[in-house]
Amino acid sequence: MRTVYLIGFMGSGKSTVGELLHRKSGISYLDTDQMVVDQYGDIASIFEKEGETQFRAYETEMLTRIPDKNYVVSTGGGIVEREENHTLMKQNGMIIHLDTSFDEITGRLGEDPTRPLWGQYDSDKYKLYIHRRNCYTTLADFTIMTDQKTPETIVTEMMAFLS
Ligand code: S3P
Protein backbone atom coordinates (compact mmCIF):
# COMPACT_ATOMS: atom_id res chain seq x y z
CA MET A 1 0.00 0.00 0.00
CA ARG A 2 1.17 3.52 -0.75
CA THR A 3 1.72 5.65 2.35
CA VAL A 4 -1.40 7.50 3.51
CA TYR A 5 -1.17 11.09 4.71
CA LEU A 6 -3.94 12.48 6.90
CA ILE A 7 -4.42 16.20 6.43
CA GLY A 8 -6.87 18.61 8.03
CA PHE A 9 -7.16 21.59 10.34
CA MET A 10 -5.93 21.55 13.96
CA GLY A 11 -8.39 19.51 16.00
CA SER A 12 -9.79 17.56 13.05
CA GLY A 13 -8.69 14.28 14.71
CA LYS A 14 -5.73 13.32 12.51
CA SER A 15 -3.71 11.80 15.39
CA THR A 16 -6.65 10.01 17.02
CA VAL A 17 -7.81 8.53 13.73
CA GLY A 18 -4.28 7.72 12.52
CA GLU A 19 -3.49 5.81 15.72
CA LEU A 20 -6.78 3.94 15.55
CA LEU A 21 -6.19 2.97 11.92
CA HIS A 22 -2.75 1.73 12.97
CA ARG A 23 -4.24 -0.38 15.80
CA LYS A 24 -6.99 -1.86 13.63
CA SER A 25 -4.96 -2.56 10.51
CA GLY A 26 -1.40 -3.00 11.78
CA ILE A 27 -0.12 -0.42 9.27
CA SER A 28 2.89 1.41 10.76
CA TYR A 29 2.13 4.90 12.10
CA LEU A 30 4.00 8.20 12.22
CA ASP A 31 3.00 11.70 13.29
CA THR A 32 5.02 14.58 11.83
CA ASP A 33 4.41 16.77 14.92
CA GLN A 34 5.67 13.99 17.19
CA MET A 35 8.71 13.45 14.96
CA VAL A 36 9.55 17.17 15.29
CA VAL A 37 9.03 17.06 19.08
CA ASP A 38 11.22 13.96 19.43
CA GLN A 39 14.04 15.59 17.56
CA TYR A 40 13.74 19.33 18.31
CA GLY A 41 11.55 19.76 21.41
CA ASP A 42 8.04 21.01 22.04
CA ILE A 43 6.22 22.91 19.34
CA ALA A 44 5.23 25.99 21.34
CA SER A 45 8.90 26.53 22.27
CA ILE A 46 10.05 26.10 18.67
CA PHE A 47 7.54 28.74 17.53
CA GLU A 48 8.62 31.07 20.32
CA LYS A 49 12.39 30.66 20.08
CA GLU A 50 13.04 29.76 16.44
CA GLY A 51 9.90 31.01 14.67
CA GLU A 52 7.27 29.46 12.42
CA THR A 53 9.56 29.36 9.36
CA GLN A 54 12.00 27.10 11.16
CA PHE A 55 9.16 24.87 12.37
CA ARG A 56 7.99 24.53 8.74
CA ALA A 57 11.53 23.52 7.71
CA TYR A 58 11.51 20.82 10.41
CA GLU A 59 8.14 19.55 9.16
CA THR A 60 9.47 19.22 5.61
CA GLU A 61 12.57 17.44 6.90
CA MET A 62 10.30 14.88 8.61
CA LEU A 63 8.23 14.36 5.45
CA THR A 64 11.36 13.56 3.46
CA ARG A 65 12.19 10.76 5.95
CA ILE A 66 8.89 8.91 5.72
CA PRO A 67 8.87 5.79 3.52
CA ASP A 68 6.57 5.88 0.51
CA LYS A 69 4.95 2.55 1.36
CA ASN A 70 2.99 0.99 4.22
CA TYR A 71 2.69 3.93 6.61
CA VAL A 72 -0.19 6.02 7.86
CA VAL A 73 0.97 9.53 8.73
CA SER A 74 -0.77 12.23 10.74
CA THR A 75 0.45 15.65 9.64
CA GLY A 76 0.30 19.05 11.33
CA GLY A 77 -2.53 21.32 10.16
CA GLY A 78 -0.02 23.68 8.54
CA ILE A 79 1.70 21.05 6.40
CA VAL A 80 -0.05 22.60 3.38
CA GLU A 81 1.70 25.95 3.92
CA ARG A 82 4.70 24.81 1.84
CA GLU A 83 4.30 23.86 -1.83
CA GLU A 84 7.25 21.52 -1.43
CA ASN A 85 5.18 19.46 1.03
CA HIS A 86 2.31 19.17 -1.49
CA THR A 87 4.73 17.67 -3.98
CA LEU A 88 6.30 15.30 -1.44
CA MET A 89 2.92 13.95 -0.28
CA LYS A 90 1.43 13.71 -3.78
CA GLN A 91 4.46 11.91 -5.18
CA ASN A 92 4.90 9.52 -2.26
CA GLY A 93 1.38 8.54 -1.30
CA MET A 94 -2.34 9.08 -0.99
CA ILE A 95 -3.88 12.01 0.84
CA ILE A 96 -7.00 11.82 3.00
CA HIS A 97 -8.62 15.03 4.22
CA LEU A 98 -10.45 14.99 7.55
CA ASP A 99 -12.94 17.78 6.97
CA THR A 100 -14.32 19.33 10.15
CA SER A 101 -16.50 22.44 10.48
CA PHE A 102 -15.10 25.57 12.11
CA ASP A 103 -17.74 25.39 14.87
CA GLU A 104 -16.77 21.84 15.72
CA ILE A 105 -13.04 22.73 15.76
CA THR A 106 -13.70 25.72 18.02
CA GLY A 107 -15.62 23.51 20.45
CA ARG A 108 -12.90 20.86 20.50
CA LEU A 109 -9.88 23.14 20.88
CA GLY A 110 -11.19 25.76 23.31
CA GLU A 111 -8.18 27.79 24.45
CA ASP A 112 -5.39 25.35 23.63
CA PRO A 113 -2.02 26.83 24.70
CA THR A 114 -0.02 24.05 22.98
CA ARG A 115 -1.11 25.22 19.51
CA PRO A 116 0.56 28.58 18.86
CA LEU A 117 -1.55 29.45 15.82
CA TRP A 118 -4.78 28.88 17.72
CA GLY A 119 -3.94 31.74 20.08
CA GLN A 120 -4.99 34.42 17.58
CA TYR A 121 -8.03 36.69 17.32
CA ASP A 122 -11.18 34.82 16.27
CA SER A 123 -11.33 36.56 12.87
CA ASP A 124 -7.73 35.51 12.13
CA LYS A 125 -8.47 31.91 13.09
CA TYR A 126 -11.42 31.87 10.75
CA LYS A 127 -9.38 33.33 7.87
CA LEU A 128 -6.70 30.69 8.47
CA TYR A 129 -9.37 27.99 8.50
CA ILE A 130 -10.83 29.10 5.14
CA HIS A 131 -7.41 29.40 3.51
CA ARG A 132 -6.29 26.00 4.79
CA ARG A 133 -9.55 24.26 3.91
CA ASN A 134 -9.12 25.35 0.28
CA CYS A 135 -5.63 23.81 0.29
CA TYR A 136 -6.79 20.53 1.88
CA THR A 137 -9.68 20.21 -0.57
CA THR A 138 -7.44 20.79 -3.58
CA LEU A 139 -4.81 18.29 -2.45
CA ALA A 140 -6.95 15.44 -1.18
CA ASP A 141 -7.53 12.15 -3.00
CA PHE A 142 -10.38 11.42 -0.59
CA THR A 143 -12.31 13.58 1.88
CA ILE A 144 -14.18 12.43 4.97
CA MET A 145 -16.62 14.73 6.74
CA THR A 146 -15.98 14.17 10.44
CA ASP A 147 -18.64 16.19 12.30
CA GLN A 148 -20.80 13.97 14.49
CA LYS A 149 -18.78 10.87 13.61
CA THR A 150 -16.84 8.67 16.02
CA PRO A 151 -13.19 7.81 15.28
CA GLU A 152 -14.37 4.20 14.64
CA THR A 153 -16.78 5.34 11.92
CA ILE A 154 -14.11 7.50 10.29
CA VAL A 155 -11.60 4.63 10.31
CA THR A 156 -14.19 2.30 8.76
CA GLU A 157 -14.67 4.84 5.92
CA MET A 158 -10.92 5.11 5.48
CA MET A 159 -10.46 1.34 5.33
CA ALA A 160 -13.21 1.09 2.71
CA PHE A 161 -11.40 3.69 0.61
CA LEU A 162 -8.06 1.91 1.01
CA SER A 163 -9.32 -1.59 0.22
C1 S3P B 1 -0.17 23.77 13.25
C2 S3P B 1 -0.84 22.64 13.69
C3 S3P B 1 -0.33 21.77 14.75
C4 S3P B 1 1.20 21.87 14.84
C5 S3P B 1 1.61 23.31 14.97
C6 S3P B 1 1.17 24.16 13.78
C7 S3P B 1 -0.78 24.60 12.20
O1 S3P B 1 -0.69 20.41 14.50
O2 S3P B 1 1.81 21.30 13.71
O3 S3P B 1 1.07 23.82 16.17
O4 S3P B 1 -0.08 25.44 11.61
O5 S3P B 1 -1.99 24.43 11.92
P1 S3P B 1 -2.19 19.84 14.66
O6 S3P B 1 -2.88 20.05 13.35
O7 S3P B 1 -1.99 18.39 14.97
O8 S3P B 1 -2.82 20.59 15.78
Residues whose N, C-alpha, C, O or C-beta is under 5 A from the ligand:
A	BS01	S3P	G8 F9 M10 G11 D33 I43 T75 G76 G77 G78 T114 R115 P116 L117
